């Protein structure tokens, strides 16, 4: 089985794999297909129907991201590759076909998975939303981006940022320094 994915120019094609030959090799190793990238095209070849389908789906998802002008980061490339390999390509396609996004002055923030998309949609619909989950999943980042989007669009007049005064299991004690030094550790994530 073989498929030729043609893009507008060589730069657009190279954006799909971050212009790194190692990324092509990684995709080949993970998905079990032969991938050739030249000029403005990417050729996908595989004898196995499942490998061929997953590889095509992987590059279709990357192309959806490229078409939205958001760019494919290295972590996005690896994350999407893992999810497509595990059979969760449809989930990723759904995220990027119907993106949840927040348009800000300098950039647009997009949800990168179904959980983030559901979180952003909940923030849009509800006055209060509790985001519970592991560190580094984008809870604070998306909440602050949504607040800035609401402020920019005039839906709210001001944003009030709050953080707990004491982290779980920590005693606050005496905080040396001026007011800025005392508050900086709590405001840094925002």
ROZA-396695 format. One record per residue (C-alpha): y, z, x; residue number from 1; residue in three letters. Coordinates in nm, 4 decimals, padded with zeros to 6 digits. Layout:
% residues N
Y | Z | X | NUM | ALA;
...
***
This chain:
% residues 190
00.0000 | 00.0000 | 00.0000 | 1 | UNK;
00.3453 | -00.0857 | 00.1232 | 2 | UNK;
00.7047 | -00.0461 | 00.0054 | 3 | UNK;
01.0342 | -00.1542 | 00.1578 | 4 | UNK;
01.3345 | 00.0649 | 00.0781 | 5 | UNK;
01.6550 | -00.1322 | 00.1445 | 6 | UNK;
01.9915 | 00.0410 | 00.1743 | 7 | UNK;
02.3473 | -00.0981 | 00.1885 | 8 | UNK;
02.3716 | -00.0680 | 00.5691 | 9 | UNK;
02.2031 | 00.0831 | 00.8755 | 10 | UNK;
02.4186 | 00.3962 | 00.8660 | 11 | UNK;
02.3161 | 00.4739 | 00.5087 | 12 | UNK;
01.9497 | 00.4279 | 00.6010 | 13 | UNK;
01.9781 | 00.6595 | 00.9007 | 14 | UNK;
02.1426 | 00.9289 | 00.6866 | 15 | UNK;
01.8146 | 00.9711 | 00.4984 | 16 | UNK;
01.6377 | 01.1025 | 00.8078 | 17 | UNK;
01.9426 | 01.2482 | 00.9893 | 18 | UNK;
01.9193 | 00.9636 | 01.2436 | 19 | UNK;
01.6408 | 01.1532 | 01.4210 | 20 | UNK;
01.3140 | 00.9843 | 01.5135 | 21 | UNK;
01.1500 | 01.3300 | 01.5093 | 22 | UNK;
01.2197 | 01.3545 | 01.1366 | 23 | UNK;
01.0378 | 01.0265 | 01.0736 | 24 | UNK;
00.7463 | 01.1563 | 01.2832 | 25 | UNK;
00.7491 | 01.4869 | 01.0927 | 26 | UNK;
00.7393 | 01.3051 | 00.7571 | 27 | UNK;
00.4548 | 01.0841 | 00.8814 | 28 | UNK;
00.2534 | 01.3863 | 00.9978 | 29 | UNK;
00.3134 | 01.5887 | 00.6807 | 30 | UNK;
00.2671 | 01.3104 | 00.4254 | 31 | UNK;
00.0031 | 01.0975 | 00.5990 | 32 | UNK;
00.1905 | 00.7673 | 00.5889 | 33 | UNK;
00.3318 | 00.5225 | 00.8418 | 34 | UNK;
00.7116 | 00.5054 | 00.8193 | 35 | UNK;
00.9159 | 00.2419 | 01.0004 | 36 | UNK;
01.2956 | 00.2574 | 01.0025 | 37 | UNK;
01.4998 | -00.0396 | 01.1246 | 38 | UNK;
01.8563 | -00.1482 | 01.0536 | 39 | UNK;
01.9155 | -00.1017 | 00.6792 | 40 | UNK;
01.5543 | -00.0643 | 00.5647 | 41 | UNK;
01.2701 | 00.1851 | 00.5698 | 42 | UNK;
00.9118 | 00.0629 | 00.5306 | 43 | UNK;
00.6468 | 00.2969 | 00.3930 | 44 | UNK;
00.2787 | 00.2169 | 00.4465 | 45 | UNK;
-00.0241 | 00.4222 | 00.3451 | 46 | UNK;
-00.3866 | 00.3510 | 00.2659 | 47 | UNK;
-00.4208 | 00.6588 | 00.0468 | 48 | UNK;
-00.2533 | 00.6326 | -00.2944 | 49 | UNK;
-00.1501 | 00.9990 | -00.3000 | 50 | UNK;
00.0097 | 00.9820 | 00.0460 | 51 | UNK;
00.1907 | 00.6630 | -00.0498 | 52 | UNK;
00.3196 | 00.8124 | -00.3773 | 53 | UNK;
00.4408 | 01.1344 | -00.2106 | 54 | UNK;
00.6137 | 00.9454 | 00.0710 | 55 | UNK;
00.7889 | 00.7125 | -00.1740 | 56 | UNK;
00.8933 | 01.0090 | -00.3862 | 57 | UNK;
01.0247 | 01.1908 | -00.0779 | 58 | UNK;
01.2492 | 00.9015 | 00.0237 | 59 | UNK;
01.3596 | 00.8433 | -00.3359 | 60 | UNK;
01.4787 | 01.2057 | -00.3534 | 61 | UNK;
01.6615 | 01.1717 | -00.0202 | 62 | UNK;
01.8213 | 00.8536 | -00.1523 | 63 | UNK;
01.9390 | 01.0394 | -00.4660 | 64 | UNK;
02.1109 | 01.2952 | -00.2417 | 65 | UNK;
02.2676 | 01.0173 | -00.0322 | 66 | UNK;
02.3942 | 00.8432 | -00.3467 | 67 | UNK;
02.5763 | 01.1623 | -00.4496 | 68 | UNK;
02.7649 | 01.1589 | -00.1168 | 69 | UNK;
02.6517 | 01.5128 | -00.0359 | 70 | UNK;
02.4595 | 01.4342 | 00.2802 | 71 | UNK;
02.1128 | 01.5476 | 00.3780 | 72 | UNK;
02.1108 | 01.8492 | 00.6090 | 73 | UNK;
01.8207 | 01.9220 | 00.8418 | 74 | UNK;
01.7169 | 02.2205 | 00.6300 | 75 | UNK;
01.7334 | 02.0051 | 00.3130 | 76 | UNK;
01.5144 | 01.7423 | 00.4803 | 77 | UNK;
01.2503 | 01.9989 | 00.5791 | 78 | UNK;
01.2646 | 02.1875 | 00.2481 | 79 | UNK;
01.2272 | 01.8742 | 00.0363 | 80 | UNK;
00.9474 | 01.7509 | 00.2634 | 81 | UNK;
00.7561 | 02.0790 | 00.2141 | 82 | UNK;
00.8033 | 02.0710 | -00.1616 | 83 | UNK;
00.6969 | 01.7075 | -00.1963 | 84 | UNK;
00.3916 | 01.7744 | 00.0222 | 85 | UNK;
00.3007 | 02.0702 | -00.2042 | 86 | UNK;
00.3246 | 01.8477 | -00.5126 | 87 | UNK;
00.6615 | 01.9772 | -00.6333 | 88 | UNK;
00.8464 | 01.6476 | -00.5941 | 89 | UNK;
00.9142 | 01.6118 | -00.9664 | 90 | UNK;
01.0962 | 01.9464 | -00.9614 | 91 | UNK;
01.3161 | 01.8312 | -00.6720 | 92 | UNK;
01.3828 | 01.4952 | -00.8366 | 93 | UNK;
01.4957 | 01.6738 | -01.1531 | 94 | UNK;
01.7403 | 01.8889 | -00.9540 | 95 | UNK;
01.9092 | 01.5863 | -00.7982 | 96 | UNK;
01.8911 | 01.3497 | -01.0978 | 97 | UNK;
02.0725 | 01.6011 | -01.3227 | 98 | UNK;
02.2700 | 01.7995 | -01.0664 | 99 | UNK;
02.4487 | 02.1227 | -01.1432 | 100 | UNK;
02.7691 | 02.1041 | -00.9448 | 101 | UNK;
03.1005 | 02.2751 | -00.8979 | 102 | UNK;
03.3904 | 02.0519 | -00.7957 | 103 | UNK;
03.6357 | 02.2306 | -00.5677 | 104 | UNK;
03.9421 | 02.0920 | -00.3901 | 105 | UNK;
03.7811 | 02.0278 | -00.0539 | 106 | UNK;
03.4174 | 01.9832 | -00.1458 | 107 | UNK;
03.1630 | 01.9808 | -00.4233 | 108 | UNK;
02.8924 | 02.2462 | -00.4317 | 109 | UNK;
02.5525 | 02.1338 | -00.5620 | 110 | UNK;
02.2478 | 02.3362 | -00.6641 | 111 | UNK;
01.9643 | 02.2689 | -00.4185 | 112 | UNK;
01.6692 | 02.3808 | -00.6313 | 113 | UNK;
01.5767 | 02.4609 | -00.9920 | 114 | UNK;
01.6562 | 02.8311 | -00.9578 | 115 | UNK;
02.0060 | 02.7584 | -00.8290 | 116 | UNK;
02.0588 | 02.5007 | -01.1031 | 117 | UNK;
01.9524 | 02.7500 | -01.3716 | 118 | UNK;
02.1765 | 03.0140 | -01.2126 | 119 | UNK;
02.4817 | 02.7831 | -01.2214 | 120 | UNK;
02.4105 | 02.6838 | -01.5816 | 121 | UNK;
02.3832 | 03.0531 | -01.6759 | 122 | UNK;
02.7161 | 03.1227 | -01.5074 | 123 | UNK;
02.8728 | 02.8369 | -01.7094 | 124 | UNK;
02.7358 | 02.9639 | -02.0421 | 125 | UNK;
02.7651 | 03.3416 | -02.0059 | 126 | UNK;
03.0430 | 03.5894 | -01.9293 | 127 | UNK;
02.8178 | 03.8154 | -01.7199 | 128 | UNK;
02.5211 | 03.7004 | -01.5118 | 129 | UNK;
02.3060 | 03.9149 | -01.2845 | 130 | UNK;
02.1604 | 03.7268 | -00.9888 | 131 | UNK;
01.8569 | 03.9054 | -00.8489 | 132 | UNK;
01.6565 | 03.7680 | -00.5586 | 133 | UNK;
01.5949 | 03.7712 | -00.1864 | 134 | UNK;
01.8742 | 03.7476 | 00.0674 | 135 | UNK;
01.9875 | 03.4002 | 00.1677 | 136 | UNK;
01.9085 | 03.2233 | -00.1589 | 137 | UNK;
02.2711 | 03.1428 | -00.2458 | 138 | UNK;
02.3436 | 03.4037 | -00.5127 | 139 | UNK;
02.6810 | 03.5167 | -00.3760 | 140 | UNK;
02.7791 | 03.1716 | -00.2479 | 141 | UNK;
02.7190 | 03.0037 | -00.5848 | 142 | UNK;
02.8865 | 03.2865 | -00.7792 | 143 | UNK;
03.2003 | 03.2679 | -00.5639 | 144 | UNK;
03.2012 | 02.8852 | -00.5845 | 145 | UNK;
03.1709 | 02.9070 | -00.9660 | 146 | UNK;
03.4570 | 03.1597 | -00.9753 | 147 | UNK;
03.6764 | 02.9320 | -00.7617 | 148 | UNK;
03.5895 | 02.6364 | -00.9859 | 149 | UNK;
03.6885 | 02.8359 | -01.2958 | 150 | UNK;
04.0133 | 02.9447 | -01.1290 | 151 | UNK;
04.0971 | 02.5868 | -01.0246 | 152 | UNK;
04.0281 | 02.4512 | -01.3735 | 153 | UNK;
04.2389 | 02.7220 | -01.5402 | 154 | UNK;
03.9493 | 02.8861 | -01.7250 | 155 | UNK;
04.0383 | 03.2198 | -01.5601 | 156 | UNK;
04.3680 | 03.3552 | -01.4298 | 157 | UNK;
04.2395 | 03.5713 | -01.1456 | 158 | UNK;
03.9231 | 03.6595 | -00.9609 | 159 | UNK;
03.8290 | 04.0194 | -00.8908 | 160 | UNK;
03.5857 | 04.0559 | -00.6007 | 161 | UNK;
03.3734 | 04.3699 | -00.5966 | 162 | UNK;
03.1016 | 04.4930 | -00.3640 | 163 | UNK;
02.9147 | 04.8238 | -00.3593 | 164 | UNK;
03.0917 | 05.0905 | -00.1546 | 165 | UNK;
02.7563 | 05.2157 | -00.0243 | 166 | UNK;
02.4620 | 04.9903 | 00.0572 | 167 | UNK;
02.1221 | 05.0995 | -00.0703 | 168 | UNK;
02.0054 | 05.4018 | 00.1254 | 169 | UNK;
02.3159 | 05.4263 | 00.3461 | 170 | UNK;
02.5731 | 05.7024 | 00.3592 | 171 | UNK;
02.9273 | 05.5707 | 00.3846 | 172 | UNK;
03.0640 | 05.8542 | 00.5976 | 173 | UNK;
03.3940 | 05.8217 | 00.7808 | 174 | UNK;
03.5113 | 05.4658 | 00.8413 | 175 | UNK;
03.7422 | 05.4401 | 01.1427 | 176 | UNK;
04.0110 | 05.1737 | 01.1694 | 177 | UNK;
04.2756 | 05.0250 | 00.9467 | 178 | UNK;
04.2210 | 04.9061 | 00.5902 | 179 | UNK;
04.1193 | 04.5543 | 00.6953 | 180 | UNK;
03.8537 | 04.6830 | 00.9374 | 181 | UNK;
03.7143 | 04.9098 | 00.6673 | 182 | UNK;
03.6845 | 04.6374 | 00.4053 | 183 | UNK;
03.5768 | 04.3427 | 00.6229 | 184 | UNK;
03.2017 | 04.4273 | 00.6275 | 185 | UNK;
03.1960 | 04.4290 | 00.2477 | 186 | UNK;
03.3983 | 04.1114 | 00.1959 | 187 | UNK;
03.2334 | 03.8984 | 00.4669 | 188 | UNK;
02.9566 | 03.7632 | 00.2362 | 189 | UNK;
03.2193 | 03.6566 | -00.0177 | 190 | UNK;
***
